[in-house]
Amino acid sequence: RKEVEQDPGPFNVPEGATVAFNCTYSNSASQSFFWYRQDCRKEPKLLMSVYSSGNEDGRFTAQLNRASQYISLLIRDSKLSDSATYLCVVNNNNDMRFGAGTRLTVKP
Amino acid sequence: DGGITQSPKYLFRKEGQNVTLSCEQNLNHDAMYWYRQDPGQGLRLIYYSQIVNDFQKGDIAEGYSVSREKKESFPLTVTSAQKNPTAFYLCASSMSDGNYGYTFGSGTRLTVV
């Protein structure tokens, strides 16, 4: 079993759609959680951290369920510029584990 | 501005050659990492270093070597022993516990010719 598993995608959605990505992790001792965005042939960039209480940044909402070892990312009102690969990342004492990523394409 | 710089952006290597990828950060981060990314795959950890003059193997260290003589610098050498070196190499750094995430360099794309 992979340490971090994500929806394989790809997700192809129209502009304005709401899209949700899911991620599960295997190490229950994991301490911190993140979503990264990676554009084609570029480096990953931190999109947002994920907290147990849930957190929101504009159109993006992240949720963490420690009991189920599950993380989600919701994107509302999708824009063309949201097209990218989204990486779920789980940290245990500075041992970061990356999911393989979910590719999103937002179409006009 | 603080950041992490990788060079070169593109690198071509002949069979049997060793090549060294540069990674420098001015974020005052203690920890630095090297990852490899192959098309359609996730990041795989090659080596990491938590402090100067100390480093540990990651999941795929065979055929690679590193040094950490200065806090700011963590060069990666891809040796001729690495059988399939063509990939996108990413360097990252973080504060010691990683709880604020990693900052990545812009990557080096290595191709064997």
Backbone of each chain as ProteinMPNN parsed JSONL, in Angstrom:
{"seq_chain_A": "RKEVEQDPGPFNVPEGATVAFNCTYSNSASQSFFWYRQDCRKEPKLLMSVYSSGNEDGRFTAQLNRASQYISLLIRDSKLSDSATYLCVVNNNNDMRFGAGTRLTVKP", "coords_chain_A": {"N_chain_A": [[0.849, -1.201, 0.0], [0.57, 2.214, -0.866], [2.075, 5.047, 0.756], [0.857, 7.534, 0.603], [-2.077, 8.131, -1.001], [-3.815, 9.162, -3.862], [-6.709, 10.335, -5.687], [-6.675, 9.122, -8.957], [-7.275, 10.694, -11.211], [-7.352, 11.807, -14.697], [-9.017, 14.95, -13.992], [-11.417, 16.582, -15.761], [-12.956, 19.544, -16.15], [-15.58, 22.018, -16.584], [-15.205, 25.598, -16.767], [-16.029, 27.348, -13.805], [-17.046, 25.197, -12.452], [-17.338, 23.085, -9.519], [-14.878, 21.217, -7.914], [-13.576, 18.303, -6.352], [-10.87, 16.874, -4.607], [-9.451, 13.913, -3.298], [-7.547, 12.299, -0.71], [-5.706, 9.756, 0.874], [-3.832, 8.604, 3.706], [-1.277, 6.527, 5.166], [0.21, 6.526, 7.531], [-0.484, 6.89, 10.757], [0.735, 8.498, 12.603], [1.396, 10.852, 11.44], [2.014, 14.35, 11.199], [1.618, 16.87, 10.002], [0.057, 18.407, 7.161], [-0.435, 18.969, 3.694], [-1.425, 20.675, 0.677], [-0.057, 20.818, -2.495], [0.565, 22.588, -5.516], [1.373, 21.789, -8.844], [2.57, 22.966, -11.792], [2.856, 22.176, -15.308], [5.995, 20.813, -15.996], [7.231, 22.342, -14.068], [8.285, 23.365, -10.718], [6.837, 22.002, -7.663], [4.508, 23.984, -5.807], [3.6, 25.396, -2.711], [0.256, 25.219, -1.917], [-1.69, 25.208, 0.143], [-1.727, 24.696, 3.688], [-3.134, 22.049, 5.692], [-5.544, 21.799, 8.142], [-6.897, 20.327, 11.147], [-9.277, 21.493, 11.84], [-10.24, 22.309, 9.501], [-9.742, 24.471, 6.721], [-9.856, 27.512, 4.833], [-9.132, 29.212, 1.822], [-9.881, 31.679, -0.008], [-11.244, 30.499, -2.918], [-10.601, 27.945, -2.322], [-10.832, 25.093, -0.266], [-9.708, 23.155, 2.385], [-9.731, 20.018, 4.033], [-9.256, 17.917, 6.878], [-9.35, 14.682, 8.136], [-8.483, 13.065, 10.78], [-9.118, 10.665, 12.048], [-10.039, 9.009, 10.028], [-7.899, 9.178, 8.406], [-7.668, 10.891, 6.158], [-7.677, 13.329, 3.615], [-8.866, 16.261, 2.041], [-9.446, 18.391, -0.811], [-11.189, 21.12, -1.938], [-12.249, 22.87, -4.727], [-13.82, 25.712, -5.653], [-15.867, 27.349, -8.153], [-14.195, 27.04, -10.523], [-11.315, 28.125, -12.319], [-9.694, 28.777, -15.474], [-7.008, 29.021, -14.988], [-6.596, 27.349, -12.855], [-5.866, 24.917, -13.781], [-3.729, 22.277, -13.413], [-1.468, 20.022, -11.704], [-2.319, 18.529, -8.672], [-0.86, 17.953, -5.615], [-0.93, 15.845, -2.853], [0.406, 16.017, 0.351], [2.107, 14.617, 3.075], [3.383, 14.908, 6.302], [5.688, 13.506, 8.584], [7.458, 14.226, 11.199], [9.367, 15.667, 9.68], [9.727, 13.948, 7.587], [8.655, 13.907, 4.6], [5.97, 12.796, 2.628], [4.843, 12.236, -0.6], [1.909, 12.286, -2.562], [1.061, 10.847, -5.768], [-0.198, 12.695, -7.28], [-2.957, 14.548, -8.695], [-4.337, 15.27, -11.725], [-5.726, 18.208, -12.984], [-7.785, 19.65, -15.399], [-9.174, 22.556, -16.485], [-11.718, 23.629, -18.522], [-12.777, 25.955, -21.097]], "CA_chain_A": [[0.0, 0.0, 0.0], [1.34, 3.445, -0.9], [1.908, 5.842, 1.974], [-0.107, 8.595, 0.318], [-2.791, 7.762, -2.224], [-4.717, 10.196, -4.353], [-7.518, 10.051, -6.872], [-5.744, 9.127, -10.094], [-7.607, 11.66, -12.244], [-7.454, 13.267, -14.67], [-10.309, 15.596, -13.871], [-11.658, 17.594, -16.794], [-14.18, 20.219, -15.717], [-15.793, 23.32, -17.226], [-15.048, 26.786, -15.919], [-17.13, 27.587, -12.886], [-17.43, 23.971, -11.742], [-16.717, 22.753, -8.236], [-14.2, 19.925, -8.031], [-13.019, 17.85, -5.07], [-9.818, 15.859, -4.647], [-9.316, 13.172, -2.05], [-6.231, 11.734, -0.448], [-5.608, 9.001, 2.121], [-2.452, 8.35, 4.108], [-1.214, 5.291, 5.951], [0.913, 6.691, 8.795], [-1.351, 7.607, 11.693], [1.53, 9.439, 13.411], [1.693, 12.045, 10.635], [1.767, 15.542, 12.019], [1.156, 18.023, 9.247], [-0.527, 18.002, 5.886], [-0.375, 20.079, 2.757], [-1.693, 20.527, -0.741], [0.831, 21.55, -3.373], [0.171, 22.673, -6.91], [2.517, 21.694, -9.748], [2.296, 23.212, -13.202], [3.614, 21.289, -16.184], [7.431, 21.049, -16.11], [7.652, 23.301, -13.049], [8.388, 22.809, -9.39], [5.633, 22.114, -6.83], [4.419, 25.177, -4.957], [2.656, 25.198, -1.62], [-1.054, 25.826, -2.104], [-2.191, 25.483, 1.482], [-1.622, 23.687, 4.726], [-4.435, 21.47, 6.02], [-5.693, 21.702, 9.586], [-8.002, 19.465, 11.586], [-10.517, 22.274, 11.901], [-10.585, 22.724, 8.145], [-9.347, 25.843, 6.437], [-10.316, 28.033, 3.561], [-8.35, 30.312, 1.263], [-10.594, 32.072, -1.215], [-12.063, 29.451, -3.533], [-10.037, 26.64, -1.942], [-11.114, 24.628, 1.095], [-9.036, 21.896, 2.701], [-10.25, 19.348, 5.224], [-8.467, 16.789, 7.372], [-10.034, 13.785, 9.058], [-7.408, 12.218, 11.32], [-9.629, 9.333, 12.4], [-10.121, 8.233, 8.784], [-6.637, 9.388, 7.694], [-8.213, 11.345, 4.888], [-7.524, 14.758, 3.37], [-9.575, 16.656, 0.83], [-9.297, 19.752, -1.329], [-12.344, 21.523, -2.727], [-12.042, 24.098, -5.492], [-15.099, 26.248, -6.134], [-15.794, 28.33, -9.233], [-12.915, 26.749, -11.182], [-10.8, 29.031, -13.341], [-8.75, 28.137, -16.405], [-5.681, 29.05, -14.359], [-6.486, 26.283, -11.852], [-5.366, 23.703, -14.448], [-2.427, 21.904, -12.849], [-1.509, 18.774, -10.935], [-2.413, 18.829, -7.243], [-0.154, 16.928, -4.845], [-1.226, 15.708, -1.432], [1.687, 15.808, 1.019], [1.928, 14.265, 4.489], [4.668, 15.045, 7.004], [5.883, 12.916, 9.907], [8.769, 14.586, 11.728], [10.176, 16.1, 8.549], [9.751, 12.928, 6.538], [7.507, 14.265, 3.754], [5.578, 11.794, 1.643], [4.052, 12.879, -1.632], [1.074, 11.506, -3.454], [1.473, 10.92, -7.178], [-0.809, 13.871, -7.88], [-4.184, 14.463, -9.481], [-4.276, 16.305, -12.759], [-6.968, 18.941, -13.239], [-7.865, 20.54, -16.559], [-10.393, 23.364, -16.513], [-11.933, 23.996, -19.928], [-13.71, 27.092, -21.271]], "C_chain_A": [[0.874, 1.236, 0.0], [1.072, 4.256, 0.358], [0.897, 6.961, 1.797], [-0.766, 8.245, -1.018], [-3.785, 8.855, -2.583], [-5.589, 9.643, -5.462], [-6.6, 10.094, -8.086], [-6.023, 10.225, -11.12], [-7.459, 11.053, -13.627], [-8.895, 13.742, -14.501], [-10.386, 16.664, -14.962], [-12.993, 18.253, -16.479], [-14.337, 21.526, -16.47], [-15.5, 24.45, -16.236], [-16.27, 26.954, -15.039], [-17.554, 26.371, -12.092], [-16.757, 23.914, -10.367], [-16.108, 21.361, -8.361], [-13.551, 19.583, -6.687], [-11.983, 16.757, -5.302], [-9.72, 15.2, -3.285], [-7.942, 12.542, -1.95], [-6.315, 10.938, 0.847], [-4.147, 8.731, 2.423], [-2.424, 7.205, 5.105], [-0.597, 5.481, 7.333], [0.093, 7.535, 9.767], [-0.595, 8.605, 12.562], [1.842, 10.727, 12.658], [1.201, 13.298, 11.335], [1.209, 16.717, 11.236], [0.903, 17.61, 7.799], [-0.626, 19.217, 4.977], [-0.981, 19.672, 1.418], [-0.705, 21.42, -1.491], [0.226, 21.555, -4.77], [1.435, 22.589, -7.76], [2.039, 21.915, -11.173], [3.246, 22.374, -14.046], [5.071, 21.73, -16.289], [7.951, 22.133, -15.158], [7.764, 22.608, -11.698], [7.058, 22.876, -8.645], [5.685, 23.387, -5.994], [3.322, 24.96, -3.926], [1.361, 25.951, -1.903], [-1.645, 26.193, -0.747], [-1.859, 24.334, 2.425], [-3.038, 23.203, 5.047], [-4.508, 21.263, 7.514], [-6.923, 20.88, 9.938], [-9.331, 20.201, 11.591], [-11.016, 22.644, 10.507], [-10.131, 24.154, 7.919], [-9.667, 26.216, 5.001], [-9.409, 29.164, 3.122], [-8.998, 30.685, -0.051], [-11.489, 30.946, -1.709], [-11.642, 28.04, -3.106], [-10.361, 26.321, -0.481], [-10.45, 23.276, 1.292], [-9.606, 21.332, 3.991], [-9.338, 18.187, 5.585], [-9.335, 15.978, 8.321], [-8.996, 12.796, 9.571], [-7.887, 10.802, 11.601], [-9.659, 8.432, 11.163], [-8.843, 8.332, 7.967], [-6.919, 9.82, 6.255], [-8.082, 12.87, 4.8], [-8.277, 15.091, 2.09], [-9.239, 18.094, 0.456], [-10.486, 20.029, -2.222], [-12.005, 22.83, -3.431], [-13.397, 24.525, -6.033], [-14.857, 27.207, -7.28], [-14.465, 28.21, -9.989], [-12.59, 27.762, -12.269], [-9.881, 28.248, -14.279], [-7.374, 28.016, -15.771], [-5.516, 28.015, -13.242], [-5.962, 24.986, -12.463], [-3.942, 23.431, -14.004], [-2.559, 20.501, -12.264], [-1.451, 19.136, -9.453], [-1.846, 17.644, -6.452], [-0.577, 16.986, -3.386], [0.079, 15.333, -0.731], [1.458, 15.628, 2.517], [3.299, 14.255, 5.163], [4.659, 14.325, 8.349], [7.302, 13.216, 10.335], [9.767, 14.853, 10.614], [10.464, 14.997, 7.545], [8.486, 13.141, 5.699], [7.239, 13.154, 2.763], [4.585, 12.436, 0.687], [3.146, 11.87, -2.326], [1.548, 11.701, -4.891], [0.828, 12.085, -7.909], [-2.077, 13.556, -8.642], [-4.172, 15.617, -10.463], [-5.671, 16.884, -12.986], [-6.815, 19.766, -14.504], [-9.215, 21.237, -16.517], [-10.553, 23.894, -17.935], [-12.934, 25.144, -20.043], [-15.128, 26.602, -21.526]], "O_chain_A": [[1.824, 1.317, 0.778], [-0.004, 4.173, 0.951], [0.165, 7.299, 2.728], [-0.089, 8.085, -2.034], [-4.491, 9.393, -1.73], [-5.27, 8.634, -6.091], [-5.815, 11.033, -8.22], [-5.11, 10.647, -11.828], [-7.441, 9.826, -13.721], [-9.849, 13.034, -14.823], [-9.521, 17.535, -15.062], [-14.039, 17.606, -16.531], [-13.352, 22.092, -16.945], [-15.547, 24.259, -15.021], [-17.401, 26.732, -15.472], [-18.34, 26.492, -11.152], [-15.764, 24.591, -10.101], [-16.753, 20.437, -8.858], [-13.046, 20.458, -5.984], [-12.195, 15.836, -6.092], [-9.884, 15.848, -2.252], [-7.27, 12.287, -2.95], [-6.926, 11.39, 1.815], [-3.321, 8.638, 1.515], [-3.406, 6.941, 5.799], [-0.852, 4.675, 8.228], [-0.006, 8.752, 9.611], [-1.21, 9.466, 13.192], [2.499, 11.611, 13.208], [0.144, 13.319, 11.966], [0.404, 17.484, 11.765], [1.445, 16.626, 7.294], [-0.866, 20.337, 5.427], [-1.041, 18.491, 1.075], [-0.537, 22.598, -1.177], [-0.52, 20.652, -5.15], [2.442, 23.227, -7.453], [1.219, 21.16, -11.696], [4.291, 21.924, -13.577], [5.354, 22.878, -16.629], [8.981, 22.757, -15.414], [7.399, 21.443, -11.541], [6.226, 23.726, -8.963], [6.746, 23.812, -5.537], [2.26, 24.414, -4.227], [1.368, 27.166, -2.103], [-2.047, 27.333, -0.516], [-1.731, 23.178, 2.021], [-4.019, 23.868, 4.714], [-3.635, 20.621, 8.098], [-7.858, 20.752, 9.147], [-10.384, 19.602, 11.373], [-12.091, 23.224, 10.359], [-10.14, 24.962, 8.848], [-9.738, 25.378, 4.103], [-8.969, 29.975, 3.936], [-8.708, 30.087, -1.088], [-12.386, 30.496, -0.996], [-12.273, 27.057, -3.497], [-10.191, 27.153, 0.411], [-10.607, 22.367, 0.477], [-9.924, 22.072, 4.922], [-8.728, 17.56, 4.719], [-9.981, 16.534, 9.209], [-8.665, 11.819, 8.899], [-7.138, 9.843, 11.411], [-9.346, 7.244, 11.241], [-8.705, 7.653, 6.95], [-6.471, 9.2, 5.29], [-8.338, 13.594, 5.762], [-8.317, 14.284, 1.161], [-8.811, 18.894, 1.287], [-10.766, 19.272, -3.151], [-11.533, 23.779, -2.805], [-14.042, 23.787, -6.779], [-13.789, 27.809, -7.384], [-13.706, 29.175, -10.077], [-13.457, 28.195, -13.028], [-9.359, 27.193, -13.919], [-6.662, 27.035, -15.988], [-4.409, 27.826, -12.737], [-5.645, 24.048, -11.732], [-3.054, 24.26, -14.198], [-3.621, 19.881, -12.324], [-0.628, 19.951, -9.036], [-2.286, 16.504, -6.599], [-0.578, 18.05, -2.767], [0.78, 14.425, -1.177], [0.715, 16.384, 3.142], [4.251, 13.666, 4.652], [3.745, 14.504, 9.154], [8.244, 12.554, 9.899], [10.878, 14.322, 10.618], [11.377, 15.13, 6.731], [7.409, 12.642, 6.023], [8.159, 12.632, 2.134], [3.624, 13.085, 1.099], [3.558, 10.752, -2.636], [2.332, 12.603, -5.185], [1.239, 12.436, -9.015], [-2.255, 12.456, -9.165], [-4.019, 16.779, -10.087], [-6.651, 16.158, -13.156], [-5.836, 20.495, -14.665], [-10.263, 20.592, -16.514], [-9.648, 24.523, -18.483], [-13.822, 25.293, -19.204], [-16.04, 27.412, -21.694]]}, "seq_chain_B": "DGGITQSPKYLFRKEGQNVTLSCEQNLNHDAMYWYRQDPGQGLRLIYYSQIVNDFQKGDIAEGYSVSREKKESFPLTVTSAQKNPTAFYLCASSMSDGNYGYTFGSGTRLTVV", "coords_chain_B": {"N_chain_B": [[15.313, 38.835, -2.161], [14.369, 35.893, -0.377], [15.15, 32.523, -1.217], [15.375, 29.455, -3.122], [17.763, 28.124, -5.203], [18.35, 26.395, -8.143], [20.726, 24.976, -10.349], [22.234, 23.654, -13.379], [19.372, 24.655, -15.421], [18.722, 22.94, -17.48], [20.352, 19.929, -18.388], [22.674, 17.942, -20.061], [23.897, 14.739, -20.324], [26.52, 12.524, -21.065], [26.719, 9.003, -21.598], [28.225, 7.246, -18.931], [29.379, 9.407, -17.699], [29.922, 11.49, -14.815], [27.795, 13.88, -13.281], [27.149, 17.042, -11.725], [24.616, 18.555, -9.857], [23.534, 21.712, -8.865], [22.429, 23.228, -5.807], [21.271, 25.866, -3.958], [20.374, 27.708, -1.079], [18.945, 30.568, 0.537], [17.385, 30.833, 2.727], [17.839, 30.291, 5.286], [17.267, 27.75, 6.133], [17.416, 24.666, 7.896], [17.201, 22.05, 6.934], [17.639, 20.135, 3.959], [16.828, 18.72, 0.741], [16.821, 16.231, -1.849], [14.929, 15.345, -4.632], [13.589, 13.12, -7.07], [11.723, 13.185, -10.066], [9.774, 11.412, -12.227], [8.119, 11.177, -15.422], [4.637, 11.491, -15.0], [4.722, 10.426, -12.486], [5.048, 10.367, -8.873], [7.007, 12.322, -6.5], [10.188, 11.138, -5.591], [12.34, 10.436, -2.929], [15.768, 11.125, -2.807], [18.191, 11.858, -1.362], [18.684, 13.34, 1.88], [19.35, 16.051, 4.165], [19.745, 17.071, 7.433], [21.338, 18.671, 8.959], [24.414, 20.549, 8.754], [27.216, 18.854, 7.349], [26.136, 16.348, 7.615], [24.14, 13.732, 6.31], [21.497, 11.71, 4.938], [20.504, 8.655, 3.307], [17.808, 8.487, 1.018], [14.89, 7.027, -0.431], [15.795, 6.149, -2.905], [18.667, 6.118, -3.287], [20.799, 4.908, -4.615], [23.475, 5.198, -6.88], [23.739, 7.877, -6.69], [25.283, 10.763, -5.106], [25.929, 13.028, -2.371], [26.821, 16.147, -0.736], [27.227, 18.165, 2.202], [28.539, 20.697, 3.012], [28.192, 23.314, 3.647], [25.614, 25.271, 5.166], [23.97, 26.491, 3.33], [24.158, 25.107, 0.963], [23.684, 22.225, -1.102], [24.768, 20.104, -3.003], [24.122, 17.709, -5.62], [25.423, 14.776, -6.953], [25.172, 12.945, -9.84], [26.034, 9.842, -10.573], [27.911, 7.655, -12.785], [27.01, 5.204, -12.166], [24.332, 5.292, -11.854], [21.616, 3.975, -13.347], [19.472, 4.825, -14.859], [19.283, 7.801, -15.363], [17.856, 9.916, -16.541], [15.631, 12.396, -15.848], [13.546, 14.646, -13.916], [14.924, 16.724, -11.593], [14.529, 17.793, -8.322], [15.25, 20.11, -5.832], [14.806, 20.817, -2.402], [14.009, 22.724, 0.565], [13.615, 23.11, 4.122], [12.34, 24.229, 7.32], [13.371, 22.861, 10.486], [11.453, 20.968, 11.439], [9.655, 20.556, 9.471], [7.008, 21.324, 9.49], [6.005, 23.558, 8.286], [6.006, 23.035, 5.683], [7.699, 22.411, 2.53], [10.044, 24.31, 0.583], [10.608, 24.559, -2.8], [13.206, 24.378, -5.286], [13.532, 25.462, -8.74], [14.112, 23.312, -10.291], [16.056, 20.846, -12.138], [16.423, 19.586, -15.306], [17.508, 16.626, -16.385], [19.093, 14.937, -18.988], [20.126, 11.997, -20.557], [22.389, 11.49, -23.133]], "CA_chain_B": [[14.281, 37.886, -1.761], [14.876, 34.579, -0.033], [14.683, 31.481, -2.096], [16.226, 28.296, -3.362], [18.181, 28.219, -6.599], [18.964, 25.21, -8.733], [21.331, 25.16, -11.662], [21.568, 24.393, -14.446], [17.971, 24.3, -15.628], [18.775, 21.766, -18.353], [21.687, 19.331, -18.363], [22.777, 16.756, -20.904], [25.023, 13.909, -19.852], [26.868, 11.364, -21.896], [26.833, 7.739, -20.873], [29.494, 7.055, -18.238], [29.847, 10.635, -17.056], [29.295, 12.006, -13.594], [27.416, 15.291, -13.364], [26.751, 17.597, -10.426], [23.534, 19.525, -9.877], [23.729, 22.673, -7.789], [21.266, 23.698, -5.056], [21.663, 26.861, -2.963], [19.229, 28.399, -0.475], [19.258, 31.653, 1.476], [16.217, 30.896, 3.608], [18.312, 29.889, 6.612], [16.659, 26.466, 6.487], [18.371, 23.65, 8.329], [17.071, 20.794, 6.201], [17.601, 20.184, 2.496], [16.402, 17.436, 0.171], [16.81, 16.022, -3.292], [13.902, 14.443, -5.135], [13.557, 12.819, -8.497], [10.362, 13.022, -10.557], [9.667, 10.852, -13.568], [6.825, 11.568, -16.014], [3.432, 10.847, -14.495], [4.954, 9.795, -11.187], [5.257, 11.246, -7.737], [8.385, 12.632, -6.118], [10.882, 10.106, -4.816], [13.426, 11.049, -2.165], [17.084, 10.566, -3.099], [18.99, 12.104, -0.164], [18.315, 14.514, 2.641], [20.319, 16.494, 5.168], [19.094, 17.876, 8.472], [22.32, 19.644, 9.459], [25.681, 20.58, 8.017], [28.124, 17.706, 7.477], [25.397, 15.108, 7.875], [23.077, 13.485, 5.345], [20.999, 10.334, 4.96], [19.932, 8.145, 2.083], [16.369, 8.376, 0.895], [14.371, 5.754, -0.954], [16.424, 5.738, -4.176], [19.985, 6.757, -3.236], [21.827, 4.216, -5.393], [23.92, 5.902, -8.069], [23.805, 9.312, -6.386], [26.017, 11.153, -3.912], [25.703, 14.413, -1.967], [27.645, 16.695, 0.335], [26.596, 19.313, 2.871], [29.649, 21.382, 3.685], [27.672, 24.597, 4.113], [24.17, 25.23, 5.402], [23.247, 27.016, 2.188], [24.435, 24.392, -0.272], [23.487, 20.77, -1.024], [24.902, 19.61, -4.38], [23.844, 16.296, -5.913], [26.17, 14.203, -8.07], [24.581, 11.769, -10.483], [27.215, 9.102, -11.02], [27.731, 6.743, -13.916], [26.358, 3.989, -11.647], [22.869, 5.476, -11.918], [21.337, 3.318, -14.62], [18.437, 5.529, -15.607], [19.306, 9.121, -14.731], [17.02, 10.927, -17.188], [14.513, 12.727, -14.956], [13.456, 16.015, -13.405], [15.468, 16.697, -10.233], [14.046, 18.904, -7.517], [15.856, 20.345, -4.528], [13.881, 21.498, -1.502], [14.517, 22.997, 1.9], [12.561, 23.347, 5.105], [12.741, 24.376, 8.706], [13.806, 21.555, 10.979], [10.417, 19.97, 11.675], [8.865, 20.381, 8.253], [5.596, 21.627, 9.694], [5.601, 24.664, 7.423], [6.13, 22.587, 4.307], [8.966, 22.553, 1.839], [10.193, 25.239, -0.53], [11.328, 23.874, -3.871], [13.851, 25.074, -6.377], [12.819, 25.356, -10.009], [14.386, 22.014, -10.888], [17.017, 20.6, -13.216], [15.979, 18.483, -16.176], [18.707, 15.909, -16.829], [18.866, 13.994, -20.088], [21.305, 11.245, -20.993], [22.443, 11.451, -24.6]], "C_chain_B": [[14.907, 36.551, -1.427], [14.331, 33.551, -0.981], [15.679, 30.363, -2.211], [16.495, 28.221, -4.855], [18.834, 26.931, -7.04], [19.588, 25.594, -10.062], [22.1, 23.903, -12.057], [20.107, 23.982, -14.563], [17.861, 23.037, -16.495], [20.208, 21.249, -18.377], [21.659, 18.06, -19.209], [24.034, 16.004, -20.496], [25.263, 12.771, -20.823], [26.912, 10.14, -21.003], [28.206, 7.664, -20.207], [30.049, 8.281, -17.549], [29.177, 10.837, -15.713], [28.918, 13.466, -13.832], [26.947, 15.748, -11.986], [25.715, 18.684, -10.619], [23.684, 20.42, -8.646], [22.399, 23.032, -7.131], [21.753, 24.622, -3.951], [20.416, 27.524, -2.4], [19.708, 29.48, 0.485], [18.079, 31.908, 2.411], [16.588, 30.584, 5.055], [17.634, 28.597, 7.094], [17.73, 25.464, 6.881], [18.373, 22.437, 7.4], [17.002, 21.03, 4.695], [17.413, 18.787, 1.941], [16.636, 17.419, -1.34], [15.751, 14.983, -3.618], [14.106, 14.233, -6.626], [12.096, 12.649, -8.886], [10.432, 12.517, -11.99], [8.273, 11.147, -14.107], [5.667, 10.776, -15.433], [3.592, 10.184, -13.143], [5.148, 10.836, -10.097], [6.728, 11.486, -7.474], [8.964, 11.496, -5.282], [12.139, 10.71, -4.198], [14.748, 10.335, -2.456], [17.979, 10.655, -1.857], [18.401, 13.286, 0.577], [19.357, 14.803, 3.701], [19.602, 17.391, 6.162], [20.028, 18.935, 9.025], [23.578, 19.553, 8.612], [26.522, 19.361, 8.369], [27.422, 16.409, 7.854], [24.303, 14.957, 6.82], [22.711, 12.003, 5.399], [20.45, 9.942, 3.601], [18.411, 8.181, 2.164], [16.001, 7.035, 0.303], [15.128, 5.241, -2.176], [17.827, 6.322, -4.29], [21.027, 6.114, -4.154], [22.164, 4.969, -6.666], [24.019, 7.409, -7.896], [24.724, 9.545, -5.19], [25.766, 12.627, -3.641], [26.781, 14.837, -0.994], [26.888, 17.855, 0.951], [27.677, 19.996, 3.714], [29.236, 22.735, 4.238], [26.162, 24.487, 4.278], [23.398, 25.586, 4.139], [23.27, 26.091, 0.967], [24.297, 22.878, -0.11], [23.57, 20.203, -2.446], [24.669, 18.102, -4.493], [24.686, 15.857, -7.108], [25.446, 12.956, -8.561], [25.745, 10.999, -11.088], [26.878, 8.195, -12.191], [27.053, 5.446, -13.472], [24.836, 4.091, -11.671], [22.405, 5.037, -13.3], [20.328, 4.073, -15.473], [18.311, 6.946, -15.089], [18.403, 10.166, -15.366], [15.774, 11.163, -16.354], [14.55, 14.213, -14.653], [13.876, 15.963, -11.941], [15.076, 17.972, -9.497], [14.768, 18.935, -6.18], [14.843, 21.104, -3.681], [14.578, 21.787, -0.187], [13.349, 23.26, 2.837], [13.18, 23.7, 6.453], [12.833, 22.976, 9.31], [12.685, 20.54, 11.143], [9.507, 19.732, 10.479], [7.422, 20.809, 8.37], [5.109, 22.862, 8.947], [5.756, 24.299, 5.955], [7.52, 22.805, 3.742], [8.885, 23.69, 0.827], [11.058, 24.554, -1.572], [12.08, 24.851, -4.752], [13.106, 24.808, -7.671], [13.173, 24.096, -10.795], [15.46, 22.014, -11.945], [16.511, 19.405, -14.007], [17.228, 17.843, -16.778], [18.324, 14.903, -17.904], [20.183, 13.302, -20.43], [21.265, 11.126, -22.511], [23.444, 10.395, -25.064]], "O_chain_B": [[15.85, 36.112, -2.086], [13.215, 33.668, -1.487], [16.686, 30.317, -1.504], [15.572, 28.251, -5.668], [19.756, 26.434, -6.393], [19.057, 26.422, -10.803], [22.568, 23.164, -11.191], [19.66, 23.062, -13.878], [17.007, 22.182, -16.26], [21.159, 22.03, -18.385], [20.759, 17.228, -19.094], [25.104, 16.595, -20.345], [24.331, 12.145, -21.327], [27.119, 10.245, -19.794], [29.223, 7.974, -20.827], [31.082, 8.205, -16.884], [28.039, 10.423, -15.49], [29.641, 14.197, -14.509], [26.424, 14.965, -11.194], [25.889, 19.603, -11.418], [23.928, 19.944, -7.537], [21.371, 23.131, -7.802], [22.551, 24.218, -3.104], [19.501, 27.866, -3.148], [20.731, 29.334, 1.154], [17.817, 33.038, 2.823], [15.733, 30.612, 5.941], [17.454, 28.382, 8.292], [18.807, 25.414, 6.286], [19.427, 21.868, 7.116], [16.392, 21.99, 4.224], [17.782, 17.797, 2.572], [16.646, 18.457, -2.001], [15.669, 13.919, -3.005], [14.705, 15.049, -7.327], [11.316, 12.049, -8.146], [11.07, 13.125, -12.85], [7.34, 11.347, -13.329], [5.706, 9.547, -15.378], [2.702, 9.461, -12.695], [5.379, 12.015, -10.364], [7.591, 10.919, -8.145], [8.309, 10.966, -4.385], [12.901, 11.407, -4.868], [14.842, 9.111, -2.365], [18.465, 9.637, -1.364], [17.713, 14.125, -0.004], [20.138, 13.935, 4.087], [18.936, 18.353, 5.78], [19.579, 19.976, 9.505], [23.774, 18.602, 7.856], [26.543, 18.899, 9.509], [28.053, 15.48, 8.356], [23.623, 15.924, 6.476], [23.497, 11.164, 5.838], [19.988, 10.789, 2.837], [17.814, 7.944, 3.214], [16.693, 6.036, 0.5], [15.113, 4.043, -2.459], [18.146, 6.96, -5.293], [22.05, 6.737, -4.44], [21.279, 5.336, -7.439], [24.344, 8.132, -8.838], [24.924, 8.654, -4.364], [25.433, 13.388, -4.55], [27.55, 14.018, -0.491], [26.022, 18.457, 0.315], [27.713, 19.884, 4.94], [29.846, 23.245, 5.178], [25.514, 23.691, 3.598], [22.313, 25.059, 3.895], [22.483, 26.275, 0.038], [24.735, 22.313, 0.892], [22.542, 19.859, -3.031], [24.98, 17.335, -3.582], [24.66, 16.5, -8.158], [25.152, 12.041, -7.792], [26.374, 11.478, -12.032], [25.713, 7.998, -12.535], [26.576, 4.678, -14.307], [24.138, 3.088, -11.525], [22.758, 5.654, -14.305], [20.344, 3.955, -16.698], [17.32, 7.27, -14.433], [18.201, 11.225, -14.772], [14.958, 10.26, -16.168], [15.453, 14.935, -15.074], [13.27, 15.251, -11.14], [15.271, 19.081, -9.995], [14.882, 17.921, -5.49], [14.105, 21.944, -4.196], [15.599, 21.182, 0.14], [12.244, 23.587, 2.404], [14.371, 23.498, 6.688], [12.405, 22.007, 8.683], [12.935, 19.343, 11.0], [8.688, 18.812, 10.482], [6.67, 20.664, 7.406], [3.918, 23.174, 8.977], [5.65, 25.16, 5.082], [8.404, 23.328, 4.42], [7.821, 23.995, 0.288], [12.124, 24.027, -1.252], [11.661, 25.993, -4.945], [12.159, 24.022, -7.699], [12.594, 23.843, -11.852], [15.745, 23.036, -12.569], [16.212, 18.35, -13.447], [17.918, 18.46, -17.589], [17.377, 14.131, -17.759], [21.22, 13.95, -20.573], [20.26, 10.723, -23.096], [23.633, 10.21, -26.266]]}, "name": "protein", "num_of_chains": 2, "seq": "RKEVEQDPGPFNVPEGATVAFNCTYSNSASQSFFWYRQDCRKEPKLLMSVYSSGNEDGRFTAQLNRASQYISLLIRDSKLSDSATYLCVVNNNNDMRFGAGTRLTVKPDGGITQSPKYLFRKEGQNVTLSCEQNLNHDAMYWYRQDPGQGLRLIYYSQIVNDFQKGDIAEGYSVSREKKESFPLTVTSAQKNPTAFYLCASSMSDGNYGYTFGSGTRLTVV"}
